[in-house]
Amino acid sequence: MSQSSQTPPKSGIRVLVVGAGFAGLTAAIECHRKGHNVTLLEKFPELKILGDIISFGPNSSRIFQRWPGVAEKLDALSQRADGLVIKNWLGETLLTQTWTAEQAESVSM
């Protein structure tokens, strides 16, 4: 199937996805895109903004390119870092990693 928003032929397969986190939503969307009948269950009755920072690595973020328009909308909201610093619980630096602009671009997509 192309990257268009065409409705796929029905597969006759029923899928139950438990949990509407990123993995559950991704599974539900991909199953729907394959023509499966999807039921998605989530225990939380409402969305709660907790201030979490969500990060997608280059491998996992490639799936957004399959969904028409999603990668472009996420790109506009994306933060680009030129590296990272990992510290222990005392605040002491354990690792500093930086990358070039070319590497940063490949990491963001």
Distance bins in CASP14 RR format, pairs under 12 A and 6 or more apart:
PFRMAT RR
TARGET T0000
AUTHOR 0000-0000-0000
RMODE 2
METHOD distances of the structure
MODEL  1
1 7 0 0 0 0 1 0 0 0 0 0 0
1 8 1 0 1 0 0 0 0 0 0 0 0
1 9 0 0 0 0 1 0 0 0 0 0 0
1 11 0 0 0 0 0 1 0 0 0 0 0
1 30 0 0 0 0 0 1 0 0 0 0 0
1 32 0 0 0 0 0 1 0 0 0 0 0
1 33 1 0 0 1 0 0 0 0 0 0 0
1 34 0 0 0 0 1 0 0 0 0 0 0
1 35 0 0 0 0 1 0 0 0 0 0 0
1 66 0 0 0 0 1 0 0 0 0 0 0
1 67 0 0 0 0 0 1 0 0 0 0 0
1 68 0 0 0 0 0 1 0 0 0 0 0
2 8 0 0 0 0 0 1 0 0 0 0 0
2 33 0 0 0 0 0 1 0 0 0 0 0
2 66 0 0 0 0 0 1 0 0 0 0 0
2 68 0 0 0 0 1 0 0 0 0 0 0
3 33 0 0 0 0 0 1 0 0 0 0 0
3 63 0 0 0 0 0 1 0 0 0 0 0
3 64 0 0 0 0 0 1 0 0 0 0 0
3 65 1 0 0 1 0 0 0 0 0 0 0
3 66 1 0 0 1 0 0 0 0 0 0 0
3 67 1 0 0 1 0 0 0 0 0 0 0
3 68 1 0 1 0 0 0 0 0 0 0 0
3 69 0 0 0 0 1 0 0 0 0 0 0
3 70 0 0 0 0 0 1 0 0 0 0 0
3 71 0 0 0 0 1 0 0 0 0 0 0
3 72 0 0 0 0 0 1 0 0 0 0 0
4 33 0 0 0 0 0 1 0 0 0 0 0
4 66 0 0 0 0 0 1 0 0 0 0 0
4 67 0 0 0 0 0 1 0 0 0 0 0
4 68 1 0 0 1 0 0 0 0 0 0 0
4 69 0 0 0 0 0 1 0 0 0 0 0
5 29 0 0 0 0 0 1 0 0 0 0 0
5 32 0 0 0 0 0 1 0 0 0 0 0
5 33 0 0 0 0 1 0 0 0 0 0 0
5 66 0 0 0 0 0 1 0 0 0 0 0
5 67 0 0 0 0 1 0 0 0 0 0 0
5 68 1 0 1 0 0 0 0 0 0 0 0
5 69 0 0 0 0 1 0 0 0 0 0 0
5 70 0 0 0 0 0 1 0 0 0 0 0
6 33 0 0 0 0 1 0 0 0 0 0 0
6 35 0 0 0 0 0 1 0 0 0 0 0
6 68 0 0 0 0 1 0 0 0 0 0 0
7 32 0 0 0 0 1 0 0 0 0 0 0
7 33 0 0 0 0 1 0 0 0 0 0 0
7 34 0 0 0 0 0 1 0 0 0 0 0
7 35 0 0 0 0 1 0 0 0 0 0 0
8 29 0 0 0 0 0 1 0 0 0 0 0
8 30 0 0 0 0 0 1 0 0 0 0 0
8 31 0 0 0 0 0 1 0 0 0 0 0
8 32 0 0 0 0 1 0 0 0 0 0 0
8 33 1 0 0 1 0 0 0 0 0 0 0
8 34 1 0 0 1 0 0 0 0 0 0 0
8 35 1 0 1 0 0 0 0 0 0 0 0
8 36 0 0 0 0 1 0 0 0 0 0 0
8 37 0 0 0 0 0 1 0 0 0 0 0
8 38 0 0 0 0 0 1 0 0 0 0 0
9 33 0 0 0 0 0 1 0 0 0 0 0
9 34 0 0 0 0 1 0 0 0 0 0 0
9 35 1 0 0 1 0 0 0 0 0 0 0
9 36 0 0 0 0 0 1 0 0 0 0 0
10 32 0 0 0 0 0 1 0 0 0 0 0
10 34 0 0 0 0 0 1 0 0 0 0 0
10 35 1 0 1 0 0 0 0 0 0 0 0
10 36 0 0 0 0 1 0 0 0 0 0 0
10 37 1 0 0 1 0 0 0 0 0 0 0
10 38 0 0 0 0 0 1 0 0 0 0 0
11 31 0 0 0 0 1 0 0 0 0 0 0
11 32 0 0 0 0 0 1 0 0 0 0 0
11 33 0 0 0 0 0 1 0 0 0 0 0
11 34 1 0 0 1 0 0 0 0 0 0 0
11 35 1 0 1 0 0 0 0 0 0 0 0
11 36 1 0 1 0 0 0 0 0 0 0 0
11 37 0 0 0 0 1 0 0 0 0 0 0
11 38 0 0 0 0 0 1 0 0 0 0 0
12 31 0 0 0 0 0 1 0 0 0 0 0
12 34 0 0 0 0 0 1 0 0 0 0 0
12 35 1 0 0 1 0 0 0 0 0 0 0
12 36 1 0 0 1 0 0 0 0 0 0 0
12 37 1 0 0 1 0 0 0 0 0 0 0
12 38 0 0 0 0 0 1 0 0 0 0 0
13 31 1 0 0 1 0 0 0 0 0 0 0
13 32 0 0 0 0 0 1 0 0 0 0 0
13 34 0 0 0 0 1 0 0 0 0 0 0
13 35 1 0 0 1 0 0 0 0 0 0 0
13 36 1 0 1 0 0 0 0 0 0 0 0
13 37 1 0 0 1 0 0 0 0 0 0 0
13 38 0 0 0 0 1 0 0 0 0 0 0
13 39 0 0 0 0 0 1 0 0 0 0 0
14 31 0 0 0 0 1 0 0 0 0 0 0
14 32 0 0 0 0 0 1 0 0 0 0 0
14 35 0 0 0 0 0 1 0 0 0 0 0
14 36 1 0 0 1 0 0 0 0 0 0 0
14 37 1 0 1 0 0 0 0 0 0 0 0
14 38 0 0 0 0 1 0 0 0 0 0 0
14 39 1 0 0 1 0 0 0 0 0 0 0
15 24 0 0 0 0 0 1 0 0 0 0 0
15 27 1 0 0 1 0 0 0 0 0 0 0
15 28 1 0 0 1 0 0 0 0 0 0 0
15 29 0 0 0 0 0 1 0 0 0 0 0
15 30 0 0 0 0 1 0 0 0 0 0 0
15 31 1 0 1 0 0 0 0 0 0 0 0
15 32 0 0 0 0 1 0 0 0 0 0 0
15 33 0 0 0 0 0 1 0 0 0 0 0
15 34 0 0 0 0 1 0 0 0 0 0 0
15 35 0 0 0 0 1 0 0 0 0 0 0
15 36 1 0 1 0 0 0 0 0 0 0 0
15 37 1 0 0 1 0 0 0 0 0 0 0
15 38 1 0 1 0 0 0 0 0 0 0 0
15 39 1 0 0 1 0 0 0 0 0 0 0
15 40 0 0 0 0 1 0 0 0 0 0 0
15 41 0 0 0 0 0 1 0 0 0 0 0
16 24 0 0 0 0 0 1 0 0 0 0 0
16 27 0 0 0 0 0 1 0 0 0 0 0
16 28 0 0 0 0 1 0 0 0 0 0 0
16 31 0 0 0 0 1 0 0 0 0 0 0
16 36 0 0 0 0 0 1 0 0 0 0 0
16 37 0 0 0 0 1 0 0 0 0 0 0
16 38 1 0 0 1 0 0 0 0 0 0 0
16 39 1 0 1 0 0 0 0 0 0 0 0
16 40 0 0 0 0 1 0 0 0 0 0 0
16 41 1 0 0 1 0 0 0 0 0 0 0
17 23 0 0 0 0 1 0 0 0 0 0 0
17 24 1 0 1 0 0 0 0 0 0 0 0
17 25 0 0 0 0 1 0 0 0 0 0 0
17 26 0 0 0 0 1 0 0 0 0 0 0
17 27 1 0 1 0 0 0 0 0 0 0 0
17 28 1 0 1 0 0 0 0 0 0 0 0
17 29 0 0 0 0 1 0 0 0 0 0 0
17 30 0 0 0 0 0 1 0 0 0 0 0
17 31 1 0 0 1 0 0 0 0 0 0 0
17 32 0 0 0 0 1 0 0 0 0 0 0
17 36 0 0 0 0 0 1 0 0 0 0 0
17 37 0 0 0 0 0 1 0 0 0 0 0
17 38 1 0 0 1 0 0 0 0 0 0 0
17 39 1 0 0 1 0 0 0 0 0 0 0
17 40 1 0 1 0 0 0 0 0 0 0 0
17 41 1 0 0 1 0 0 0 0 0 0 0
17 42 0 0 0 0 1 0 0 0 0 0 0
18 24 1 0 0 1 0 0 0 0 0 0 0
18 25 0 0 0 0 0 1 0 0 0 0 0
18 27 0 0 0 0 1 0 0 0 0 0 0
18 28 0 0 0 0 0 1 0 0 0 0 0
18 38 0 0 0 0 0 1 0 0 0 0 0
18 39 0 0 0 0 1 0 0 0 0 0 0
18 40 0 0 0 0 1 0 0 0 0 0 0
18 41 1 0 1 0 0 0 0 0 0 0 0
18 42 0 0 0 0 1 0 0 0 0 0 0
18 43 0 0 0 0 1 0 0 0 0 0 0
19 25 0 0 0 0 1 0 0 0 0 0 0
19 26 0 0 0 0 0 1 0 0 0 0 0
19 27 0 0 0 0 1 0 0 0 0 0 0
19 28 0 0 0 0 1 0 0 0 0 0 0
19 39 0 0 0 0 0 1 0 0 0 0 0
19 40 1 0 0 1 0 0 0 0 0 0 0
19 41 1 0 0 1 0 0 0 0 0 0 0
19 42 1 0 1 0 0 0 0 0 0 0 0
19 43 1 0 0 1 0 0 0 0 0 0 0
19 44 0 0 0 0 1 0 0 0 0 0 0
20 26 0 0 0 0 0 1 0 0 0 0 0
20 27 0 0 0 0 0 1 0 0 0 0 0
20 28 1 0 0 1 0 0 0 0 0 0 0
20 29 0 0 0 0 0 1 0 0 0 0 0
20 38 0 0 0 0 0 1 0 0 0 0 0
20 39 0 0 0 0 0 1 0 0 0 0 0
20 40 1 0 1 0 0 0 0 0 0 0 0
20 41 1 0 0 1 0 0 0 0 0 0 0
20 42 1 1 0 0 0 0 0 0 0 0 0
20 43 0 0 0 0 1 0 0 0 0 0 0
20 44 1 0 0 1 0 0 0 0 0 0 0
20 45 0 0 0 0 0 1 0 0 0 0 0
20 46 0 0 0 0 0 1 0 0 0 0 0
20 47 0 0 0 0 1 0 0 0 0 0 0
21 27 0 0 0 0 1 0 0 0 0 0 0
21 28 0 0 0 0 1 0 0 0 0 0 0
21 29 0 0 0 0 0 1 0 0 0 0 0
21 40 0 0 0 0 1 0 0 0 0 0 0
21 41 0 0 0 0 0 1 0 0 0 0 0
21 42 1 0 0 1 0 0 0 0 0 0 0
21 43 0 0 0 0 0 1 0 0 0 0 0
21 44 0 0 0 0 1 0 0 0 0 0 0
21 47 0 0 0 0 0 1 0 0 0 0 0
21 52 0 0 0 0 0 1 0 0 0 0 0
21 54 0 0 0 0 0 1 0 0 0 0 0
22 28 0 0 0 0 0 1 0 0 0 0 0
22 29 0 0 0 0 0 1 0 0 0 0 0
22 52 0 0 0 0 0 1 0 0 0 0 0
22 54 1 0 0 1 0 0 0 0 0 0 0
22 55 0 0 0 0 0 1 0 0 0 0 0
22 56 0 0 0 0 1 0 0 0 0 0 0
22 57 0 0 0 0 0 1 0 0 0 0 0
22 60 0 0 0 0 1 0 0 0 0 0 0
22 61 0 0 0 0 0 1 0 0 0 0 0
22 63 0 0 0 0 0 1 0 0 0 0 0
22 64 0 0 0 0 0 1 0 0 0 0 0
23 29 0 0 0 0 0 1 0 0 0 0 0
23 30 0 0 0 0 0 1 0 0 0 0 0
23 40 0 0 0 0 0 1 0 0 0 0 0
23 54 0 0 0 0 0 1 0 0 0 0 0
23 56 0 0 0 0 0 1 0 0 0 0 0
23 60 0 0 0 0 1 0 0 0 0 0 0
23 63 0 0 0 0 0 1 0 0 0 0 0
24 30 0 0 0 0 1 0 0 0 0 0 0
24 31 0 0 0 0 1 0 0 0 0 0 0
24 32 0 0 0 0 0 1 0 0 0 0 0
24 38 0 0 0 0 0 1 0 0 0 0 0
24 39 0 0 0 0 0 1 0 0 0 0 0
24 40 1 0 0 1 0 0 0 0 0 0 0
24 41 0 0 0 0 1 0 0 0 0 0 0
24 42 0 0 0 0 1 0 0 0 0 0 0
25 31 0 0 0 0 0 1 0 0 0 0 0
25 32 0 0 0 0 0 1 0 0 0 0 0
25 38 0 0 0 0 0 1 0 0 0 0 0
25 40 1 0 0 1 0 0 0 0 0 0 0
25 41 0 0 0 0 0 1 0 0 0 0 0
25 42 0 0 0 0 1 0 0 0 0 0 0
25 63 0 0 0 0 0 1 0 0 0 0 0
25 64 0 0 0 0 0 1 0 0 0 0 0
25 67 0 0 0 0 0 1 0 0 0 0 0
25 70 0 0 0 0 0 1 0 0 0 0 0
26 32 0 0 0 0 0 1 0 0 0 0 0
26 33 0 0 0 0 0 1 0 0 0 0 0
26 38 0 0 0 0 0 1 0 0 0 0 0
26 40 0 0 0 0 0 1 0 0 0 0 0
26 56 0 0 0 0 0 1 0 0 0 0 0
26 60 0 0 0 0 1 0 0 0 0 0 0
26 61 0 0 0 0 0 1 0 0 0 0 0
26 62 0 0 0 0 0 1 0 0 0 0 0
26 63 1 0 0 1 0 0 0 0 0 0 0
26 64 0 0 0 0 1 0 0 0 0 0 0
26 66 0 0 0 0 0 1 0 0 0 0 0
26 67 0 0 0 0 1 0 0 0 0 0 0
26 70 0 0 0 0 0 1 0 0 0 0 0
27 33 0 0 0 0 0 1 0 0 0 0 0
27 34 0 0 0 0 0 1 0 0 0 0 0
27 36 0 0 0 0 0 1 0 0 0 0 0
27 38 0 0 0 0 1 0 0 0 0 0 0
27 39 0 0 0 0 0 1 0 0 0 0 0
27 40 0 0 0 0 1 0 0 0 0 0 0
27 63 0 0 0 0 0 1 0 0 0 0 0
28 34 0 0 0 0 0 1 0 0 0 0 0
28 35 0 0 0 0 0 1 0 0 0 0 0
28 36 0 0 0 0 1 0 0 0 0 0 0
28 37 0 0 0 0 0 1 0 0 0 0 0
28 38 1 0 1 0 0 0 0 0 0 0 0
28 39 0 0 0 0 1 0 0 0 0 0 0
28 40 1 0 1 0 0 0 0 0 0 0 0
28 41 0 0 0 0 0 1 0 0 0 0 0
28 42 0 0 0 0 0 1 0 0 0 0 0
29 35 0 0 0 0 0 1 0 0 0 0 0
29 36 0 0 0 0 0 1 0 0 0 0 0
29 38 0 0 0 0 1 0 0 0 0 0 0
29 40 0 0 0 0 1 0 0 0 0 0 0
29 63 0 0 0 0 1 0 0 0 0 0 0
29 64 0 0 0 0 0 1 0 0 0 0 0
29 66 0 0 0 0 1 0 0 0 0 0 0
29 67 1 0 0 1 0 0 0 0 0 0 0
29 68 0 0 0 0 0 1 0 0 0 0 0
29 70 0 0 0 0 1 0 0 0 0 0 0
30 36 0 0 0 0 1 0 0 0 0 0 0
30 38 0 0 0 0 1 0 0 0 0 0 0
30 63 1 0 0 1 0 0 0 0 0 0 0
30 64 0 0 0 0 0 1 0 0 0 0 0
30 66 1 0 0 1 0 0 0 0 0 0 0
30 67 0 0 0 0 1 0 0 0 0 0 0
31 37 0 0 0 0 1 0 0 0 0 0 0
31 38 1 0 1 0 0 0 0 0 0 0 0
31 39 0 0 0 0 0 1 0 0 0 0 0
31 40 0 0 0 0 1 0 0 0 0 0 0
32 38 1 0 1 0 0 0 0 0 0 0 0
32 39 0 0 0 0 0 1 0 0 0 0 0
32 40 0 0 0 0 1 0 0 0 0 0 0
32 67 0 0 0 0 0 1 0 0 0 0 0
33 63 0 0 0 0 0 1 0 0 0 0 0
33 66 1 0 0 1 0 0 0 0 0 0 0
33 67 0 0 0 0 1 0 0 0 0 0 0
33 68 0 0 0 0 0 1 0 0 0 0 0
33 70 0 0 0 0 0 1 0 0 0 0 0
34 66 0 0 0 0 0 1 0 0 0 0 0
42 48 0 0 0 0 0 1 0 0 0 0 0
44 50 0 0 0 0 0 1 0 0 0 0 0
53 79 0 0 0 0 1 0 0 0 0 0 0
53 81 0 0 0 0 0 1 0 0 0 0 0
54 60 0 0 0 0 0 1 0 0 0 0 0
54 61 0 0 0 0 0 1 0 0 0 0 0
54 74 0 0 0 0 0 1 0 0 0 0 0
54 77 0 0 0 0 0 1 0 0 0 0 0
54 78 0 0 0 0 0 1 0 0 0 0 0
54 79 0 0 0 0 0 1 0 0 0 0 0
55 61 0 0 0 0 1 0 0 0 0 0 0
55 78 0 0 0 0 0 1 0 0 0 0 0
55 79 0 0 0 0 1 0 0 0 0 0 0
55 81 0 0 0 0 1 0 0 0 0 0 0
55 84 0 0 0 0 1 0 0 0 0 0 0
55 107 0 0 0 0 0 1 0 0 0 0 0
55 108 0 0 0 0 0 1 0 0 0 0 0
56 62 0 0 0 0 1 0 0 0 0 0 0
56 63 0 0 0 0 1 0 0 0 0 0 0
56 64 1 0 0 1 0 0 0 0 0 0 0
56 65 0 0 0 0 0 1 0 0 0 0 0
56 70 0 0 0 0 0 1 0 0 0 0 0
56 71 0 0 0 0 0 1 0 0 0 0 0
56 74 0 0 0 0 1 0 0 0 0 0 0
56 75 0 0 0 0 0 1 0 0 0 0 0
56 77 0 0 0 0 0 1 0 0 0 0 0
56 78 0 0 0 0 1 0 0 0 0 0 0
56 79 0 0 0 0 0 1 0 0 0 0 0
56 107 0 0 0 0 1 0 0 0 0 0 0
56 108 0 0 0 0 1 0 0 0 0 0 0
56 109 0 0 0 0 1 0 0 0 0 0 0
57 63 0 0 0 0 0 1 0 0 0 0 0
57 64 0 0 0 0 0 1 0 0 0 0 0
57 78 0 0 0 0 0 1 0 0 0 0 0
57 81 0 0 0 0 0 1 0 0 0 0 0
57 106 0 0 0 0 0 1 0 0 0 0 0
57 107 1 0 0 1 0 0 0 0 0 0 0
57 108 0 0 0 0 1 0 0 0 0 0 0
57 109 0 0 0 0 1 0 0 0 0 0 0
58 64 0 0 0 0 0 1 0 0 0 0 0
58 65 0 0 0 0 0 1 0 0 0 0 0
58 99 0 0 0 0 0 1 0 0 0 0 0
58 103 0 0 0 0 1 0 0 0 0 0 0
58 104 0 0 0 0 0 1 0 0 0 0 0
58 105 0 0 0 0 1 0 0 0 0 0 0
58 106 1 0 0 1 0 0 0 0 0 0 0
58 107 1 0 1 0 0 0 0 0 0 0 0
58 108 1 0 0 1 0 0 0 0 0 0 0
58 109 1 0 0 1 0 0 0 0 0 0 0
59 65 0 0 0 0 0 1 0 0 0 0 0
59 106 0 0 0 0 0 1 0 0 0 0 0
59 107 0 0 0 0 0 1 0 0 0 0 0
59 109 0 0 0 0 0 1 0 0 0 0 0
60 107 0 0 0 0 0 1 0 0 0 0 0
60 109 0 0 0 0 0 1 0 0 0 0 0
61 67 0 0 0 0 0 1 0 0 0 0 0
61 70 0 0 0 0 0 1 0 0 0 0 0
61 71 0 0 0 0 1 0 0 0 0 0 0
61 74 1 0 0 1 0 0 0 0 0 0 0
61 75 0 0 0 0 0 1 0 0 0 0 0
61 78 0 0 0 0 1 0 0 0 0 0 0
61 106 0 0 0 0 0 1 0 0 0 0 0
61 107 0 0 0 0 1 0 0 0 0 0 0
61 108 1 0 0 1 0 0 0 0 0 0 0
61 109 1 0 0 1 0 0 0 0 0 0 0
62 70 0 0 0 0 0 1 0 0 0 0 0
62 71 0 0 0 0 1 0 0 0 0 0 0
62 74 0 0 0 0 0 1 0 0 0 0 0
62 106 0 0 0 0 0 1 0 0 0 0 0
62 107 0 0 0 0 0 1 0 0 0 0 0
62 108 0 0 0 0 0 1 0 0 0 0 0
62 109 1 0 0 1 0 0 0 0 0 0 0
63 70 0 0 0 0 1 0 0 0 0 0 0
63 71 0 0 0 0 1 0 0 0 0 0 0
63 74 0 0 0 0 0 1 0 0 0 0 0
63 109 0 0 0 0 0 1 0 0 0 0 0
64 70 1 0 1 0 0 0 0 0 0 0 0
64 71 1 0 1 0 0 0 0 0 0 0 0
64 72 0 0 0 0 1 0 0 0 0 0 0
64 73 0 0 0 0 1 0 0 0 0 0 0
64 74 1 0 1 0 0 0 0 0 0 0 0
64 75 0 0 0 0 1 0 0 0 0 0 0
64 77 0 0 0 0 0 1 0 0 0 0 0
64 78 0 0 0 0 0 1 0 0 0 0 0
64 108 0 0 0 0 0 1 0 0 0 0 0
64 109 0 0 0 0 1 0 0 0 0 0 0
65 71 1 0 1 0 0 0 0 0 0 0 0
65 72 0 0 0 0 1 0 0 0 0 0 0
65 73 0 0 0 0 0 1 0 0 0 0 0
65 74 0 0 0 0 1 0 0 0 0 0 0
65 75 0 0 0 0 0 1 0 0 0 0 0
65 109 1 0 0 1 0 0 0 0 0 0 0
67 73 0 0 0 0 1 0 0 0 0 0 0
67 74 0 0 0 0 1 0 0 0 0 0 0
69 75 0 0 0 0 1 0 0 0 0 0 0
69 76 0 0 0 0 0 1 0 0 0 0 0
70 76 0 0 0 0 0 1 0 0 0 0 0
70 77 0 0 0 0 0 1 0 0 0 0 0
71 77 0 0 0 0 0 1 0 0 0 0 0
71 78 0 0 0 0 1 0 0 0 0 0 0
71 108 0 0 0 0 0 1 0 0 0 0 0
71 109 1 0 0 1 0 0 0 0 0 0 0
72 78 0 0 0 0 0 1 0 0 0 0 0
72 109 0 0 0 0 0 1 0 0 0 0 0
74 108 0 0 0 0 1 0 0 0 0 0 0
74 109 0 0 0 0 1 0 0 0 0 0 0
75 105 0 0 0 0 0 1 0 0 0 0 0
75 108 1 0 0 1 0 0 0 0 0 0 0
75 109 0 0 0 0 1 0 0 0 0 0 0
76 108 0 0 0 0 0 1 0 0 0 0 0
77 108 0 0 0 0 0 1 0 0 0 0 0
78 104 0 0 0 0 0 1 0 0 0 0 0
78 105 0 0 0 0 0 1 0 0 0 0 0
78 107 0 0 0 0 0 1 0 0 0 0 0
78 108 1 0 1 0 0 0 0 0 0 0 0
78 109 0 0 0 0 1 0 0 0 0 0 0
79 104 0 0 0 0 0 1 0 0 0 0 0
79 107 0 0 0 0 0 1 0 0 0 0 0
79 108 0 0 0 0 1 0 0 0 0 0 0
80 99 0 0 0 0 0 1 0 0 0 0 0
80 101 0 0 0 0 1 0 0 0 0 0 0
80 103 0 0 0 0 0 1 0 0 0 0 0
80 104 1 0 1 0 0 0 0 0 0 0 0
80 105 0 0 0 0 1 0 0 0 0 0 0
80 106 0 0 0 0 0 1 0 0 0 0 0
80 107 0 0 0 0 1 0 0 0 0 0 0
80 108 1 0 1 0 0 0 0 0 0 0 0
80 109 0 0 0 0 0 1 0 0 0 0 0
81 97 0 0 0 0 1 0 0 0 0 0 0
81 98 0 0 0 0 1 0 0 0 0 0 0
81 99 0 0 0 0 1 0 0 0 0 0 0
81 101 0 0 0 0 0 1 0 0 0 0 0
81 103 0 0 0 0 0 1 0 0 0 0 0
81 104 1 0 0 1 0 0 0 0 0 0 0
81 105 0 0 0 0 0 1 0 0 0 0 0
81 107 0 0 0 0 1 0 0 0 0 0 0
81 108 0 0 0 0 1 0 0 0 0 0 0
82 96 0 0 0 0 0 1 0 0 0 0 0
82 97 0 0 0 0 1 0 0 0 0 0 0
82 98 1 0 1 0 0 0 0 0 0 0 0
82 99 1 0 0 1 0 0 0 0 0 0 0
82 100 0 0 0 0 1 0 0 0 0 0 0
82 101 1 0 0 1 0 0 0 0 0 0 0
82 102 0 0 0 0 0 1 0 0 0 0 0
82 103 0 0 0 0 1 0 0 0 0 0 0
82 104 1 0 1 0 0 0 0 0 0 0 0
82 105 0 0 0 0 0 1 0 0 0 0 0
82 107 0 0 0 0 0 1 0 0 0 0 0
82 108 0 0 0 0 0 1 0 0 0 0 0
83 95 0 0 0 0 0 1 0 0 0 0 0
83 96 1 0 0 1 0 0 0 0 0 0 0
83 97 1 0 1 0 0 0 0 0 0 0 0
83 98 1 0 1 0 0 0 0 0 0 0 0
83 99 1 0 1 0 0 0 0 0 0 0 0
83 100 0 0 0 0 0 1 0 0 0 0 0
83 101 0 0 0 0 0 1 0 0 0 0 0
83 103 0 0 0 0 1 0 0 0 0 0 0
83 104 1 0 0 1 0 0 0 0 0 0 0
83 107 0 0 0 0 1 0 0 0 0 0 0
83 108 0 0 0 0 0 1 0 0 0 0 0
84 93 0 0 0 0 0 1 0 0 0 0 0
84 94 0 0 0 0 0 1 0 0 0 0 0
84 95 0 0 0 0 1 0 0 0 0 0 0
84 96 1 0 0 1 0 0 0 0 0 0 0
84 97 1 0 1 0 0 0 0 0 0 0 0
84 98 0 0 0 0 1 0 0 0 0 0 0
84 99 0 0 0 0 1 0 0 0 0 0 0
84 104 0 0 0 0 0 1 0 0 0 0 0
84 107 0 0 0 0 0 1 0 0 0 0 0
85 91 0 0 0 0 1 0 0 0 0 0 0
85 92 0 0 0 0 0 1 0 0 0 0 0
85 93 1 0 1 0 0 0 0 0 0 0 0
85 94 0 0 0 0 1 0 0 0 0 0 0
85 95 1 0 0 1 0 0 0 0 0 0 0
85 96 1 0 1 0 0 0 0 0 0 0 0
85 97 1 0 0 1 0 0 0 0 0 0 0
85 98 0 0 0 0 1 0 0 0 0 0 0
86 92 0 0 0 0 0 1 0 0 0 0 0
86 93 1 0 0 1 0 0 0 0 0 0 0
86 94 1 0 1 0 0 0 0 0 0 0 0
86 95 1 0 1 0 0 0 0 0 0 0 0
86 96 1 0 0 1 0 0 0 0 0 0 0
86 97 1 0 0 1 0 0 0 0 0 0 0
87 93 1 0 1 0 0 0 0 0 0 0 0
87 94 1 0 0 1 0 0 0 0 0 0 0
87 95 0 0 0 0 1 0 0 0 0 0 0
87 96 0 0 0 0 1 0 0 0 0 0 0
88 94 1 0 1 0 0 0 0 0 0 0 0
88 95 0 0 0 0 0 1 0 0 0 0 0
97 103 0 0 0 0 0 1 0 0 0 0 0
97 104 0 0 0 0 0 1 0 0 0 0 0
97 107 0 0 0 0 0 1 0 0 0 0 0
98 104 0 0 0 0 1 0 0 0 0 0 0
98 107 0 0 0 0 0 1 0 0 0 0 0
99 105 0 0 0 0 1 0 0 0 0 0 0
99 106 0 0 0 0 1 0 0 0 0 0 0
99 107 1 0 0 1 0 0 0 0 0 0 0
99 108 0 0 0 0 0 1 0 0 0 0 0
100 106 0 0 0 0 1 0 0 0 0 0 0
100 107 0 0 0 0 0 1 0 0 0 0 0
101 107 0 0 0 0 0 1 0 0 0 0 0
101 108 0 0 0 0 0 1 0 0 0 0 0
102 108 0 0 0 0 0 1 0 0 0 0 0
102 109 0 0 0 0 0 1 0 0 0 0 0
103 109 0 0 0 0 0 1 0 0 0 0 0
END
